[in-house]
Amino acid sequence: MKNRRTKALAIVTLILTSLGIAATARAQHPMPSRLDAGATADVLRLTPDALTWTDGPAMLPPGARMALIEGSPSQRVRSPFA
């Protein structure tokens, strides 16, 4: 019985030590202060004024507008569009 408690205590100690080390390592990495502070060059930032707006497809209610950012939804090839 004593041997079982010793093993359980050793496992709990190992887990807590690992969690402490991981928390310390994570705390050393600075986090961006703003949501967009870590932005990269791959991010495309557009405002509604910068887009070309057209009438939406017939399946949308009348008056709906849409802007195509990238790709083509009319192509038969399965390609991504946004």
C-alpha positions in Angstrom: 0.0 0.0 0.0 2.9 2.4 0.8 4.5 1.6 -2.5 1.2 2.5 -4.3 1.0 5.9 -2.5 4.6 6.7 -3.3 4.1 6.0 -7.0 0.9 8.2 -7.0 2.7 11.0 -5.2 5.6 10.7 -7.7 3.2 11.0 -10.7 1.3 13.9 -9.2 4.6 15.7 -8.4 5.9 15.0 -12.0 2.6 16.4 -13.5 2.6 19.5 -11.4 6.3 20.2 -12.1 5.7 19.8 -15.8 2.8 22.2 -15.7 4.9 24.7 -13.8 7.7 24.5 -16.3 5.3 24.9 -19.2 3.6 27.9 -17.7 6.9 29.6 -17.0 8.1 28.9 -20.6 4.8 30.3 -22.0 5.0 33.4 -19.9 8.4 34.3 -21.4 7.0 34.7 -24.9 5.5 38.2 -25.3 2.0 38.3 -26.6 0.8 41.1 -29.0 -0.8 43.9 -27.1 -3.4 44.4 -29.9 -5.3 41.9 -32.0 -3.6 43.0 -35.3 -0.1 43.6 -33.8 1.1 40.2 -35.1 -0.2 40.7 -38.6 2.0 39.5 -41.5 2.4 40.6 -45.1 0.0 37.8 -46.2 -3.0 39.6 -44.7 -5.1 41.6 -47.1 -6.9 44.4 -45.4 -9.7 46.0 -47.3 -12.4 48.5 -46.3 -15.9 48.5 -47.9 -14.9 51.6 -49.9 -12.0 49.8 -51.5 -14.3 47.0 -52.9 -16.3 47.0 -56.1 -19.9 46.2 -55.2 -22.3 44.6 -57.6 -25.9 43.3 -57.3 -26.1 40.0 -55.6 -27.2 36.8 -57.2 -30.9 36.1 -57.8 -31.1 33.7 -54.9 -30.6 36.7 -52.5 -33.3 39.1 -51.6 -33.8 42.2 -53.9 -31.4 45.0 -53.1 -28.6 42.6 -51.8 -25.1 43.6 -52.8 -21.9 41.6 -52.9 -18.2 42.2 -53.5 -15.8 39.6 -54.8 -12.5 39.8 -53.2 -10.7 36.8 -54.8 -11.4 34.0 -57.2 -14.5 33.5 -59.4 -17.7 31.7 -58.2 -18.8 31.3 -61.9 -16.0 28.9 -62.8 -16.9 25.2 -63.0 -13.5 24.3 -61.6 -13.6 23.9 -57.8 -11.6 26.8 -56.8 -11.9 28.9 -53.6 -13.4 32.3 -53.8 -14.2 34.9 -51.1 
